[in-house]
Amino acid sequence: MPIELVRTPPLAVVILAAGKGKRMNNPDIAKVMCELNGKPMIEYVLSIALKLQPKRVLLIVGWQKQSVIDYVAPLFPNVEFVEQREQLGTGHAVLQSKEALQNFDGDVLVLSGDVPLLTEQTVKALVGFHQTSEADATILTAELDDPTGYGRIIRNKDESVMKIVEQKDAAKKELRIKEINSGIYVFNKQKLFETLALITPNNAQSEYYLTDVFERFRNNQQHVAAVKAIDAREILGINDPNQLENAKQTLGARLSA
């Protein structure tokens, strides 16, 4: 019998890089341009994205956008830039790529420009699991000794994801869960944008949260999977100078290993 080749869907990567990063204490530069061992954070994220050989790479820019574009464009000429004129949350940021991806049919990997320690191995495992499990969405998770402040992953008995519960909404039993949401996802493109169009900013910040799509996925009985990163340090975002310093140490130890 002839061997049947499994065709994997094309991949587009959307990288969120529009935030101000107020806690970085440097309003003169975009958060993703803060340097990590001599290179802006965004360069690490773009390098990983391109190793996946995606069909499209879209960078969502906003605060101090021109400095980001001026740095990225010469180094990564195939990257497309999409502006988020108002910072209205992660869901709103991803939605800005809808028009650019109108004629794209495949999966969308969502990365954060302030999570520079991700490795190629982990991201490939995430995308691979998403495709082989035929999930509608797949979440990269991690297990933290102290998960305070992070959304908790609530799984079904079959290990699929039931929901993400934010810290402020979690019951005592849920607060004991150490598996957290990293903010890194893969989606079926069509289902992502269909669902994003339905979310509303029903929160104190009046923002559109990307995590709200998972509640609707659950209500529609769509399959949400999760992959746990082996090294939790990979998924830690950089939000202040202390976290940037810790990331420098982590990266230095990795390079010298």
N, C-alpha and C positions, 0 to 999 in steps of 0.2 A: 504493500500500500504506500502511496506517496505521502511524504511528510507534509502536514498542513501547517503553513506558517501563520503565526498569530500576528496580526497587524495591530500595532499600538497607535492610538490616536495621536495626531499632531499636538504639540505642546506650545502654549504661549505663557510667558512669564510676566506678571505684573508686580512691580516693586514699588512699595509705598515709601515716598521720600519727600513728602510735602510739609512735614511738621516743623514747628518752630523750635521745639526742644527748650522750653523756658528754663528747665532745671539745669541746663548745661552752663547757664550764667554767661552766655556769649551771644547776644542777639545779633551781632554783626555777621555771623555765618550761619548757614543752614546746618541743622543738627547732623545730617548725614555727611557733612564735610568735616566734622571733627576728626582729628587724625588719630590713628591707631598704629603705632610703630612706623610712622613716616608716611602712611597712606590714609586718605579719607575712608571712613567706614564704608561708604557706598561702593568703593572699588572692590572690596572683598566680596560684597554681595553680588555685584555684577559678574565678577570672575566665576563665581560658583554657578550663577544662572547660565552663563554661556557654555559651561562644561556639559550642560544637559543637551546641547545642540537643539535649542528650541526654534520653532519657526518664527516667532516674534518675541521681542523683549520690549516692554513698555515701562517707562519710568514716570511715575506720577510725581510731578514737581509742584512746588507752591512757594513757600517762604524762601526768599533769596534764591529764586529759581535760576536766575541767569548765571550765578556762580557755579551752580551744579551743572547746568548745560555746558558752560564753557569748559569745565574740567572733563566731563564725561564724553562729550561728542568726539574729540580727537582720539581718545583711547579706545572707545567702543563705537565705531561709526555706524553699526547696525541698530543701535538702540534708538527707539522712538520716544519722544517726550510728549507727555500729556499733562496739561495744567489743571490743578485743582485750585480754583480761584478763591474759594472759601474753604477753610478747614472745618468741615462739618462731620467729621468722624470717618472711621475706616470703611464703613459701607459706602458712604458718599465718595470716598477716594477711589475705590474699585469701580464704582459706577461710572466714573469719568472715562474709563477705558472702553465702555460699551460701544460707542460709535466707531472707534478705531478697530475694534475686533468684530465689527458687523459681519464681515465676510469670512471670518475665521471659524472653522468647525473642529473642535477638539477639546482638550483639557486646558484649564488655566491654573497655573501655580502662582499663589500669592505669597510674596516674600516681603519682609520689612527691611528697609534700608538701615535701620539701627540695630540689626541682629547680625553682626559681622563674623561671628565665630562658627557659623554653620559649616559643615564639611560636605564635600561632594558625595561621599559615601552615604551620609544621612539623607540628603535631599534625593538622591537616586533611589534609595530604599523607600522613601515616601511616595514618589511618583510611581515606582514599580508596583508597590502594594496597591495603590489606588487603581491601577490599570488591571492587575490580575484579579482583584476582588470585585471588579465591576461596580465599584461604589459610585454614588452620585457626588459624594464629597469625602475627603479624607483629611484628618487633622493630625498634625505632628504634635505629639505630647511629650512630656518628660515627668519624671518623678523627683520631687524635691523634698529634702528633709524638713524644710520650713516653707510650705506652700502659701503662706500668708500673702494676701493681696491678689492672688491669681485665681482665674476661673477654674473650677474643678470639673474633671471629666467624669460623667456618670455613664457607666456602660450597662448594656443589656446582658442577659445571661449568655448570649452568643458572641460576646465581646464587641459587638457593634456599639456605636455611641447613641445613648438615649438623649442626652442633653449636656450642655455646658452650664454650670451654675456659677454665677459670679459670687465673690466673697460676701458681699453685702446681702445677698439673697439666700445664702446657703443655710440649711438646717445644721444642727450640731453634728449629726451623723455624717453629713456631706462635708463639713469642715475637716473631718478626720481623714478624708481622702487626700492622698499626696500626689496623685496624677493630675497635672495641670495642662491648660491650653497654652501653646506657644505662640499662637497668632500666625502660624505658617500653615497653609492649606493648599489642597488641590481640589478643583471643582470640575464637573462637567459644565462647559461654558454656557450652554443653553439654559440649563436649570439654574445656574448661578444668577444670570441676569433676569430671568423670569421671576425669581424669588426676591432679588434685590429691589425690583420695582415695587414690591409690596410692603417693604418694611417702612416703619414710621419712627420719628425721633421722640418716642415716649420715655424720656429720661430727663434727669435734672440738667444735663448739659445741652439738651435739644440737638443731639447728634445722632447720626445714622450708624449703628454698630453693625459691623460685618457678622458678628456672632449671632445676631438676631435671625439670620437666615436658617440657622440650625433648628430653631424652634418650629419654623414653617416646614422644614424638611421632615421633621419628626411627625408633625400633624398630617403631612401628605404621605407618610409611610415610605419615605425615600431612604435609601441605604447610606448611612454615614459611618465610615470606618475610622480607625485611628492607628497610628504607628508611633511607638515610644522610642525617643532618642536614647541611645546607649549612654552617652555622656550629656548630662543635663546642662552643663555649662555652654553647650553649643547654642542653646535656644534663648539664653539670657539677653534681654534687650539692654541697651545702654541709654540711661535716662539722666544721669548726673555725672559729675567729674569722678566721683569715687568708683562708680561702675565702669567708667572708661579706664581708670587705672587698673582695676581688677582684670579687665579684658586684656590689657597690655601684658600683664603678668601671665595670664592663661595662654595667650598667643606666643609669648616668648618661650614658655615651657614646652609648648607643642613643637616649635621650630627647632629647639635644642634637643628634643627627644631622639 
